[in-house]
Amino acid sequence: MQTLNVIDTAVRTGIFQTFTRLVEGSSLEQRLRGQESFTLFAPVDISFAYLAPETFDTLLKAENEGILSDVLGYHVVPRKIMFSELCNLCKTPTVYGVELTIDNTSELHVDGARLLHVDIPAWNGVIHGIDRLLM
């Protein structure tokens, strides 16, 4: 049985360091450490290399904290969804309040992001590694 929450599990894997640093100190971090169950679609570190530097810098500015919070919330579904269930879904709501589109025509994509790692278990949910930041 897993003893780490989704944030600590993401940190422990070592492939989501950039994303978990963005989440640090946010209200979302506290929520992900809580008792609710979550599915976290976490971009792997290499995916940030494909993000325009100015986009990344804009997200990090203090005056854009609300934008960053929205972007981070777009990666979190307020329930646990394993890969096998994802394959049968078309959409799922996020904690940000919008729906992610799930496409399983050739290989599974979530809002255009390809799943690279699936079903990384945590005590309060599951993590799926994706190939880009969802915006």
Phi and psi in radians as a Rosetta constraint file:
Dihedral C 1 N 2 CA 2 C 2 CIRCULARHARMONIC -1.308 0.35
Dihedral N 2 CA 2 C 2 N 3 CIRCULARHARMONIC 2.449 0.35
Dihedral C 2 N 3 CA 3 C 3 CIRCULARHARMONIC -1.951 0.35
Dihedral N 3 CA 3 C 3 N 4 CIRCULARHARMONIC -0.154 0.35
Dihedral C 3 N 4 CA 4 C 4 CIRCULARHARMONIC -1.715 0.35
Dihedral N 4 CA 4 C 4 N 5 CIRCULARHARMONIC 2.533 0.35
Dihedral C 4 N 5 CA 5 C 5 CIRCULARHARMONIC -1.324 0.35
Dihedral N 5 CA 5 C 5 N 6 CIRCULARHARMONIC 3.083 0.35
Dihedral C 5 N 6 CA 6 C 6 CIRCULARHARMONIC -1.106 0.35
Dihedral N 6 CA 6 C 6 N 7 CIRCULARHARMONIC -0.620 0.35
Dihedral C 6 N 7 CA 7 C 7 CIRCULARHARMONIC -1.185 0.35
Dihedral N 7 CA 7 C 7 N 8 CIRCULARHARMONIC -0.884 0.35
Dihedral C 7 N 8 CA 8 C 8 CIRCULARHARMONIC -1.121 0.35
Dihedral N 8 CA 8 C 8 N 9 CIRCULARHARMONIC -0.597 0.35
Dihedral C 8 N 9 CA 9 C 9 CIRCULARHARMONIC -1.132 0.35
Dihedral N 9 CA 9 C 9 N 10 CIRCULARHARMONIC -0.758 0.35
Dihedral C 9 N 10 CA 10 C 10 CIRCULARHARMONIC -1.075 0.35
Dihedral N 10 CA 10 C 10 N 11 CIRCULARHARMONIC -0.729 0.35
Dihedral C 10 N 11 CA 11 C 11 CIRCULARHARMONIC -1.112 0.35
Dihedral N 11 CA 11 C 11 N 12 CIRCULARHARMONIC -0.789 0.35
Dihedral C 11 N 12 CA 12 C 12 CIRCULARHARMONIC -1.105 0.35
Dihedral N 12 CA 12 C 12 N 13 CIRCULARHARMONIC -0.560 0.35
Dihedral C 12 N 13 CA 13 C 13 CIRCULARHARMONIC -1.131 0.35
Dihedral N 13 CA 13 C 13 N 14 CIRCULARHARMONIC -0.532 0.35
Dihedral C 13 N 14 CA 14 C 14 CIRCULARHARMONIC 1.457 0.35
Dihedral N 14 CA 14 C 14 N 15 CIRCULARHARMONIC 0.020 0.35
Dihedral C 14 N 15 CA 15 C 15 CIRCULARHARMONIC -1.951 0.35
Dihedral N 15 CA 15 C 15 N 16 CIRCULARHARMONIC 0.027 0.35
Dihedral C 15 N 16 CA 16 C 16 CIRCULARHARMONIC -2.115 0.35
Dihedral N 16 CA 16 C 16 N 17 CIRCULARHARMONIC 0.510 0.35
Dihedral C 16 N 17 CA 17 C 17 CIRCULARHARMONIC -1.063 0.35
Dihedral N 17 CA 17 C 17 N 18 CIRCULARHARMONIC -0.753 0.35
Dihedral C 17 N 18 CA 18 C 18 CIRCULARHARMONIC -1.119 0.35
Dihedral N 18 CA 18 C 18 N 19 CIRCULARHARMONIC -0.813 0.35
Dihedral C 18 N 19 CA 19 C 19 CIRCULARHARMONIC -1.099 0.35
Dihedral N 19 CA 19 C 19 N 20 CIRCULARHARMONIC -0.791 0.35
Dihedral C 19 N 20 CA 20 C 20 CIRCULARHARMONIC -1.172 0.35
Dihedral N 20 CA 20 C 20 N 21 CIRCULARHARMONIC -0.534 0.35
Dihedral C 20 N 21 CA 21 C 21 CIRCULARHARMONIC -1.150 0.35
Dihedral N 21 CA 21 C 21 N 22 CIRCULARHARMONIC -0.640 0.35
Dihedral C 21 N 22 CA 22 C 22 CIRCULARHARMONIC -1.149 0.35
Dihedral N 22 CA 22 C 22 N 23 CIRCULARHARMONIC -0.594 0.35
Dihedral C 22 N 23 CA 23 C 23 CIRCULARHARMONIC -1.359 0.35
Dihedral N 23 CA 23 C 23 N 24 CIRCULARHARMONIC -0.469 0.35
Dihedral C 23 N 24 CA 24 C 24 CIRCULARHARMONIC -0.900 0.35
Dihedral N 24 CA 24 C 24 N 25 CIRCULARHARMONIC 2.304 0.35
Dihedral C 24 N 25 CA 25 C 25 CIRCULARHARMONIC 1.404 0.35
Dihedral N 25 CA 25 C 25 N 26 CIRCULARHARMONIC -0.036 0.35
Dihedral C 25 N 26 CA 26 C 26 CIRCULARHARMONIC -1.541 0.35
Dihedral N 26 CA 26 C 26 N 27 CIRCULARHARMONIC 2.863 0.35
Dihedral C 26 N 27 CA 27 C 27 CIRCULARHARMONIC -1.137 0.35
Dihedral N 27 CA 27 C 27 N 28 CIRCULARHARMONIC -0.517 0.35
Dihedral C 27 N 28 CA 28 C 28 CIRCULARHARMONIC -1.109 0.35
Dihedral N 28 CA 28 C 28 N 29 CIRCULARHARMONIC -0.688 0.35
Dihedral C 28 N 29 CA 29 C 29 CIRCULARHARMONIC -1.008 0.35
Dihedral N 29 CA 29 C 29 N 30 CIRCULARHARMONIC -0.806 0.35
Dihedral C 29 N 30 CA 30 C 30 CIRCULARHARMONIC -1.072 0.35
Dihedral N 30 CA 30 C 30 N 31 CIRCULARHARMONIC -0.718 0.35
Dihedral C 30 N 31 CA 31 C 31 CIRCULARHARMONIC -1.118 0.35
Dihedral N 31 CA 31 C 31 N 32 CIRCULARHARMONIC -0.720 0.35
Dihedral C 31 N 32 CA 32 C 32 CIRCULARHARMONIC -1.238 0.35
Dihedral N 32 CA 32 C 32 N 33 CIRCULARHARMONIC -0.291 0.35
Dihedral C 32 N 33 CA 33 C 33 CIRCULARHARMONIC -1.592 0.35
Dihedral N 33 CA 33 C 33 N 34 CIRCULARHARMONIC -0.060 0.35
Dihedral C 33 N 34 CA 34 C 34 CIRCULARHARMONIC -1.484 0.35
Dihedral N 34 CA 34 C 34 N 35 CIRCULARHARMONIC -2.824 0.35
Dihedral C 34 N 35 CA 35 C 35 CIRCULARHARMONIC -1.512 0.35
Dihedral N 35 CA 35 C 35 N 36 CIRCULARHARMONIC -0.278 0.35
Dihedral C 35 N 36 CA 36 C 36 CIRCULARHARMONIC -1.165 0.35
Dihedral N 36 CA 36 C 36 N 37 CIRCULARHARMONIC 2.823 0.35
Dihedral C 36 N 37 CA 37 C 37 CIRCULARHARMONIC -1.709 0.35
Dihedral N 37 CA 37 C 37 N 38 CIRCULARHARMONIC 2.485 0.35
Dihedral C 37 N 38 CA 38 C 38 CIRCULARHARMONIC -2.409 0.35
Dihedral N 38 CA 38 C 38 N 39 CIRCULARHARMONIC 2.733 0.35
Dihedral C 38 N 39 CA 39 C 39 CIRCULARHARMONIC -2.008 0.35
Dihedral N 39 CA 39 C 39 N 40 CIRCULARHARMONIC 2.179 0.35
Dihedral C 39 N 40 CA 40 C 40 CIRCULARHARMONIC -1.929 0.35
Dihedral N 40 CA 40 C 40 N 41 CIRCULARHARMONIC 2.068 0.35
Dihedral C 40 N 41 CA 41 C 41 CIRCULARHARMONIC -1.645 0.35
Dihedral N 41 CA 41 C 41 N 42 CIRCULARHARMONIC 1.697 0.35
Dihedral C 41 N 42 CA 42 C 42 CIRCULARHARMONIC -1.777 0.35
Dihedral N 42 CA 42 C 42 N 43 CIRCULARHARMONIC 2.178 0.35
Dihedral C 42 N 43 CA 43 C 43 CIRCULARHARMONIC -1.201 0.35
Dihedral N 43 CA 43 C 43 N 44 CIRCULARHARMONIC 2.337 0.35
Dihedral C 43 N 44 CA 44 C 44 CIRCULARHARMONIC -1.232 0.35
Dihedral N 44 CA 44 C 44 N 45 CIRCULARHARMONIC 2.746 0.35
Dihedral C 44 N 45 CA 45 C 45 CIRCULARHARMONIC -0.945 0.35
Dihedral N 45 CA 45 C 45 N 46 CIRCULARHARMONIC -0.741 0.35
Dihedral C 45 N 46 CA 46 C 46 CIRCULARHARMONIC -1.085 0.35
Dihedral N 46 CA 46 C 46 N 47 CIRCULARHARMONIC -0.439 0.35
Dihedral C 46 N 47 CA 47 C 47 CIRCULARHARMONIC -1.114 0.35
Dihedral N 47 CA 47 C 47 N 48 CIRCULARHARMONIC -0.447 0.35
Dihedral C 47 N 48 CA 48 C 48 CIRCULARHARMONIC -1.272 0.35
Dihedral N 48 CA 48 C 48 N 49 CIRCULARHARMONIC -0.316 0.35
Dihedral C 48 N 49 CA 49 C 49 CIRCULARHARMONIC -1.166 0.35
Dihedral N 49 CA 49 C 49 N 50 CIRCULARHARMONIC -0.406 0.35
Dihedral C 49 N 50 CA 50 C 50 CIRCULARHARMONIC -1.624 0.35
Dihedral N 50 CA 50 C 50 N 51 CIRCULARHARMONIC -0.050 0.35
Dihedral C 50 N 51 CA 51 C 51 CIRCULARHARMONIC -1.508 0.35
Dihedral N 51 CA 51 C 51 N 52 CIRCULARHARMONIC 2.321 0.35
Dihedral C 51 N 52 CA 52 C 52 CIRCULARHARMONIC -0.988 0.35
Dihedral N 52 CA 52 C 52 N 53 CIRCULARHARMONIC 2.312 0.35
Dihedral C 52 N 53 CA 53 C 53 CIRCULARHARMONIC -0.941 0.35
Dihedral N 53 CA 53 C 53 N 54 CIRCULARHARMONIC -0.666 0.35
Dihedral C 53 N 54 CA 54 C 54 CIRCULARHARMONIC -1.181 0.35
Dihedral N 54 CA 54 C 54 N 55 CIRCULARHARMONIC -0.557 0.35
Dihedral C 54 N 55 CA 55 C 55 CIRCULARHARMONIC -1.150 0.35
Dihedral N 55 CA 55 C 55 N 56 CIRCULARHARMONIC -0.794 0.35
Dihedral C 55 N 56 CA 56 C 56 CIRCULARHARMONIC -1.107 0.35
Dihedral N 56 CA 56 C 56 N 57 CIRCULARHARMONIC -0.790 0.35
Dihedral C 56 N 57 CA 57 C 57 CIRCULARHARMONIC -1.066 0.35
Dihedral N 57 CA 57 C 57 N 58 CIRCULARHARMONIC -0.698 0.35
Dihedral C 57 N 58 CA 58 C 58 CIRCULARHARMONIC -1.086 0.35
Dihedral N 58 CA 58 C 58 N 59 CIRCULARHARMONIC -0.729 0.35
Dihedral C 58 N 59 CA 59 C 59 CIRCULARHARMONIC -1.099 0.35
Dihedral N 59 CA 59 C 59 N 60 CIRCULARHARMONIC -0.544 0.35
Dihedral C 59 N 60 CA 60 C 60 CIRCULARHARMONIC -1.459 0.35
Dihedral N 60 CA 60 C 60 N 61 CIRCULARHARMONIC -0.229 0.35
Dihedral C 60 N 61 CA 61 C 61 CIRCULARHARMONIC -1.177 0.35
Dihedral N 61 CA 61 C 61 N 62 CIRCULARHARMONIC 2.411 0.35
Dihedral C 61 N 62 CA 62 C 62 CIRCULARHARMONIC -0.980 0.35
Dihedral N 62 CA 62 C 62 N 63 CIRCULARHARMONIC -0.667 0.35
Dihedral C 62 N 63 CA 63 C 63 CIRCULARHARMONIC -1.226 0.35
Dihedral N 63 CA 63 C 63 N 64 CIRCULARHARMONIC -0.205 0.35
Dihedral C 63 N 64 CA 64 C 64 CIRCULARHARMONIC -1.840 0.35
Dihedral N 64 CA 64 C 64 N 65 CIRCULARHARMONIC 0.364 0.35
Dihedral C 64 N 65 CA 65 C 65 CIRCULARHARMONIC -0.984 0.35
Dihedral N 65 CA 65 C 65 N 66 CIRCULARHARMONIC -0.668 0.35
Dihedral C 65 N 66 CA 66 C 66 CIRCULARHARMONIC -1.124 0.35
Dihedral N 66 CA 66 C 66 N 67 CIRCULARHARMONIC -0.688 0.35
Dihedral C 66 N 67 CA 67 C 67 CIRCULARHARMONIC -1.132 0.35
Dihedral N 67 CA 67 C 67 N 68 CIRCULARHARMONIC -0.803 0.35
Dihedral C 67 N 68 CA 68 C 68 CIRCULARHARMONIC -1.054 0.35
Dihedral N 68 CA 68 C 68 N 69 CIRCULARHARMONIC -0.741 0.35
Dihedral C 68 N 69 CA 69 C 69 CIRCULARHARMONIC -1.046 0.35
Dihedral N 69 CA 69 C 69 N 70 CIRCULARHARMONIC -0.739 0.35
Dihedral C 69 N 70 CA 70 C 70 CIRCULARHARMONIC -1.118 0.35
Dihedral N 70 CA 70 C 70 N 71 CIRCULARHARMONIC -0.767 0.35
Dihedral C 70 N 71 CA 71 C 71 CIRCULARHARMONIC -1.083 0.35
Dihedral N 71 CA 71 C 71 N 72 CIRCULARHARMONIC -0.779 0.35
Dihedral C 71 N 72 CA 72 C 72 CIRCULARHARMONIC -1.125 0.35
Dihedral N 72 CA 72 C 72 N 73 CIRCULARHARMONIC -0.732 0.35
Dihedral C 72 N 73 CA 73 C 73 CIRCULARHARMONIC -1.120 0.35
Dihedral N 73 CA 73 C 73 N 74 CIRCULARHARMONIC -0.416 0.35
Dihedral C 73 N 74 CA 74 C 74 CIRCULARHARMONIC -1.203 0.35
Dihedral N 74 CA 74 C 74 N 75 CIRCULARHARMONIC -0.251 0.35
Dihedral C 74 N 75 CA 75 C 75 CIRCULARHARMONIC -1.682 0.35
Dihedral N 75 CA 75 C 75 N 76 CIRCULARHARMONIC 0.021 0.35
Dihedral C 75 N 76 CA 76 C 76 CIRCULARHARMONIC -2.159 0.35
Dihedral N 76 CA 76 C 76 N 77 CIRCULARHARMONIC 2.237 0.35
Dihedral C 76 N 77 CA 77 C 77 CIRCULARHARMONIC -1.869 0.35
Dihedral N 77 CA 77 C 77 N 78 CIRCULARHARMONIC 2.297 0.35
Dihedral C 77 N 78 CA 78 C 78 CIRCULARHARMONIC -1.383 0.35
Dihedral N 78 CA 78 C 78 N 79 CIRCULARHARMONIC 0.792 0.35
Dihedral C 78 N 79 CA 79 C 79 CIRCULARHARMONIC -2.941 0.35
Dihedral N 79 CA 79 C 79 N 80 CIRCULARHARMONIC 2.829 0.35
Dihedral C 79 N 80 CA 80 C 80 CIRCULARHARMONIC -1.484 0.35
Dihedral N 80 CA 80 C 80 N 81 CIRCULARHARMONIC 2.147 0.35
Dihedral C 80 N 81 CA 81 C 81 CIRCULARHARMONIC -2.219 0.35
Dihedral N 81 CA 81 C 81 N 82 CIRCULARHARMONIC 1.932 0.35
Dihedral C 81 N 82 CA 82 C 82 CIRCULARHARMONIC -1.340 0.35
Dihedral N 82 CA 82 C 82 N 83 CIRCULARHARMONIC 2.816 0.35
Dihedral C 82 N 83 CA 83 C 83 CIRCULARHARMONIC -0.936 0.35
Dihedral N 83 CA 83 C 83 N 84 CIRCULARHARMONIC -0.774 0.35
Dihedral C 83 N 84 CA 84 C 84 CIRCULARHARMONIC -1.042 0.35
Dihedral N 84 CA 84 C 84 N 85 CIRCULARHARMONIC -0.614 0.35
Dihedral C 84 N 85 CA 85 C 85 CIRCULARHARMONIC -1.332 0.35
Dihedral N 85 CA 85 C 85 N 86 CIRCULARHARMONIC -0.651 0.35
Dihedral C 85 N 86 CA 86 C 86 CIRCULARHARMONIC -0.978 0.35
Dihedral N 86 CA 86 C 86 N 87 CIRCULARHARMONIC -0.660 0.35
Dihedral C 86 N 87 CA 87 C 87 CIRCULARHARMONIC -1.056 0.35
Dihedral N 87 CA 87 C 87 N 88 CIRCULARHARMONIC -0.376 0.35
Dihedral C 87 N 88 CA 88 C 88 CIRCULARHARMONIC -1.827 0.35
Dihedral N 88 CA 88 C 88 N 89 CIRCULARHARMONIC 0.071 0.35
Dihedral C 88 N 89 CA 89 C 89 CIRCULARHARMONIC -1.745 0.35
Dihedral N 89 CA 89 C 89 N 90 CIRCULARHARMONIC 2.706 0.35
Dihedral C 89 N 90 CA 90 C 90 CIRCULARHARMONIC -1.869 0.35
Dihedral N 90 CA 90 C 90 N 91 CIRCULARHARMONIC -0.607 0.35
Dihedral C 90 N 91 CA 91 C 91 CIRCULARHARMONIC -2.588 0.35
Dihedral N 91 CA 91 C 91 N 92 CIRCULARHARMONIC 2.744 0.35
Dihedral C 91 N 92 CA 92 C 92 CIRCULARHARMONIC -2.659 0.35
Dihedral N 92 CA 92 C 92 N 93 CIRCULARHARMONIC 2.412 0.35
Dihedral C 92 N 93 CA 93 C 93 CIRCULARHARMONIC -1.317 0.35
Dihedral N 93 CA 93 C 93 N 94 CIRCULARHARMONIC 2.611 0.35
Dihedral C 93 N 94 CA 94 C 94 CIRCULARHARMONIC -1.835 0.35
Dihedral N 94 CA 94 C 94 N 95 CIRCULARHARMONIC 2.969 0.35
Dihedral C 94 N 95 CA 95 C 95 CIRCULARHARMONIC -1.210 0.35
Dihedral N 95 CA 95 C 95 N 96 CIRCULARHARMONIC -0.321 0.35
Dihedral C 95 N 96 CA 96 C 96 CIRCULARHARMONIC -1.265 0.35
Dihedral N 96 CA 96 C 96 N 97 CIRCULARHARMONIC -0.350 0.35
Dihedral C 96 N 97 CA 97 C 97 CIRCULARHARMONIC 1.800 0.35
Dihedral N 97 CA 97 C 97 N 98 CIRCULARHARMONIC -0.018 0.35
Dihedral C 97 N 98 CA 98 C 98 CIRCULARHARMONIC -1.954 0.35
Dihedral N 98 CA 98 C 98 N 99 CIRCULARHARMONIC 2.895 0.35
Dihedral C 98 N 99 CA 99 C 99 CIRCULARHARMONIC -1.700 0.35
Dihedral N 99 CA 99 C 99 N 100 CIRCULARHARMONIC 2.494 0.35
Dihedral C 99 N 100 CA 100 C 100 CIRCULARHARMONIC -1.557 0.35
Dihedral N 100 CA 100 C 100 N 101 CIRCULARHARMONIC 2.423 0.35
Dihedral C 100 N 101 CA 101 C 101 CIRCULARHARMONIC -1.631 0.35
Dihedral N 101 CA 101 C 101 N 102 CIRCULARHARMONIC 2.301 0.35
Dihedral C 101 N 102 CA 102 C 102 CIRCULARHARMONIC -1.955 0.35
Dihedral N 102 CA 102 C 102 N 103 CIRCULARHARMONIC 2.189 0.35
Dihedral C 102 N 103 CA 103 C 103 CIRCULARHARMONIC -2.093 0.35
Dihedral N 103 CA 103 C 103 N 104 CIRCULARHARMONIC 2.130 0.35
Dihedral C 103 N 104 CA 104 C 104 CIRCULARHARMONIC -2.130 0.35
Dihedral N 104 CA 104 C 104 N 105 CIRCULARHARMONIC 0.576 0.35
Dihedral C 104 N 105 CA 105 C 105 CIRCULARHARMONIC -1.254 0.35
Dihedral N 105 CA 105 C 105 N 106 CIRCULARHARMONIC -0.829 0.35
Dihedral C 105 N 106 CA 106 C 106 CIRCULARHARMONIC -2.037 0.35
Dihedral N 106 CA 106 C 106 N 107 CIRCULARHARMONIC -0.812 0.35
Dihedral C 106 N 107 CA 107 C 107 CIRCULARHARMONIC -2.529 0.35
Dihedral N 107 CA 107 C 107 N 108 CIRCULARHARMONIC 2.771 0.35
Dihedral C 107 N 108 CA 108 C 108 CIRCULARHARMONIC -1.243 0.35
Dihedral N 108 CA 108 C 108 N 109 CIRCULARHARMONIC 2.226 0.35
Dihedral C 108 N 109 CA 109 C 109 CIRCULARHARMONIC -2.246 0.35
Dihedral N 109 CA 109 C 109 N 110 CIRCULARHARMONIC 2.484 0.35
Dihedral C 109 N 110 CA 110 C 110 CIRCULARHARMONIC -2.033 0.35
Dihedral N 110 CA 110 C 110 N 111 CIRCULARHARMONIC 1.944 0.35
Dihedral C 110 N 111 CA 111 C 111 CIRCULARHARMONIC 0.857 0.35
Dihedral N 111 CA 111 C 111 N 112 CIRCULARHARMONIC 0.713 0.35
Dihedral C 111 N 112 CA 112 C 112 CIRCULARHARMONIC 1.546 0.35
Dihedral N 112 CA 112 C 112 N 113 CIRCULARHARMONIC -0.238 0.35
Dihedral C 112 N 113 CA 113 C 113 CIRCULARHARMONIC -1.508 0.35
Dihedral N 113 CA 113 C 113 N 114 CIRCULARHARMONIC 2.353 0.35
Dihedral C 113 N 114 CA 114 C 114 CIRCULARHARMONIC -1.462 0.35
Dihedral N 114 CA 114 C 114 N 115 CIRCULARHARMONIC 2.398 0.35
Dihedral C 114 N 115 CA 115 C 115 CIRCULARHARMONIC -1.345 0.35
Dihedral N 115 CA 115 C 115 N 116 CIRCULARHARMONIC 2.204 0.35
Dihedral C 115 N 116 CA 116 C 116 CIRCULARHARMONIC -1.823 0.35
Dihedral N 116 CA 116 C 116 N 117 CIRCULARHARMONIC -0.592 0.35
Dihedral C 116 N 117 CA 117 C 117 CIRCULARHARMONIC -2.352 0.35
Dihedral N 117 CA 117 C 117 N 118 CIRCULARHARMONIC 2.384 0.35
Dihedral C 117 N 118 CA 118 C 118 CIRCULARHARMONIC -2.252 0.35
Dihedral N 118 CA 118 C 118 N 119 CIRCULARHARMONIC 2.705 0.35
Dihedral C 118 N 119 CA 119 C 119 CIRCULARHARMONIC 0.975 0.35
Dihedral N 119 CA 119 C 119 N 120 CIRCULARHARMONIC 0.800 0.35
Dihedral C 119 N 120 CA 120 C 120 CIRCULARHARMONIC -1.441 0.35
Dihedral N 120 CA 120 C 120 N 121 CIRCULARHARMONIC 1.922 0.35
Dihedral C 120 N 121 CA 121 C 121 CIRCULARHARMONIC -1.386 0.35
Dihedral N 121 CA 121 C 121 N 122 CIRCULARHARMONIC 2.553 0.35
Dihedral C 121 N 122 CA 122 C 122 CIRCULARHARMONIC -2.386 0.35
Dihedral N 122 CA 122 C 122 N 123 CIRCULARHARMONIC 2.859 0.35
Dihedral C 122 N 123 CA 123 C 123 CIRCULARHARMONIC -1.192 0.35
Dihedral N 123 CA 123 C 123 N 124 CIRCULARHARMONIC -0.432 0.35
Dihedral C 123 N 124 CA 124 C 124 CIRCULARHARMONIC -2.047 0.35
Dihedral N 124 CA 124 C 124 N 125 CIRCULARHARMONIC 0.534 0.35
Dihedral C 124 N 125 CA 125 C 125 CIRCULARHARMONIC 2.688 0.35
Dihedral N 125 CA 125 C 125 N 126 CIRCULARHARMONIC -2.663 0.35
Dihedral C 125 N 126 CA 126 C 126 CIRCULARHARMONIC -2.573 0.35
Dihedral N 126 CA 126 C 126 N 127 CIRCULARHARMONIC 2.643 0.35
Dihedral C 126 N 127 CA 127 C 127 CIRCULARHARMONIC -2.060 0.35
Dihedral N 127 CA 127 C 127 N 128 CIRCULARHARMONIC 2.402 0.35
Dihedral C 127 N 128 CA 128 C 128 CIRCULARHARMONIC -2.119 0.35
Dihedral N 128 CA 128 C 128 N 129 CIRCULARHARMONIC 2.218 0.35
Dihedral C 128 N 129 CA 129 C 129 CIRCULARHARMONIC -1.467 0.35
Dihedral N 129 CA 129 C 129 N 130 CIRCULARHARMONIC 2.300 0.35
Dihedral C 129 N 130 CA 130 C 130 CIRCULARHARMONIC -2.108 0.35
Dihedral N 130 CA 130 C 130 N 131 CIRCULARHARMONIC 2.885 0.35
Dihedral C 130 N 131 CA 131 C 131 CIRCULARHARMONIC -1.620 0.35
Dihedral N 131 CA 131 C 131 N 132 CIRCULARHARMONIC 0.101 0.35
Dihedral C 131 N 132 CA 132 C 132 CIRCULARHARMONIC -2.838 0.35
Dihedral N 132 CA 132 C 132 N 133 CIRCULARHARMONIC 2.837 0.35
Dihedral C 132 N 133 CA 133 C 133 CIRCULARHARMONIC -1.325 0.35
Dihedral N 133 CA 133 C 133 N 134 CIRCULARHARMONIC 2.314 0.35
Dihedral C 133 N 134 CA 134 C 134 CIRCULARHARMONIC -1.487 0.35
Dihedral N 134 CA 134 C 134 N 135 CIRCULARHARMONIC 2.264 0.35
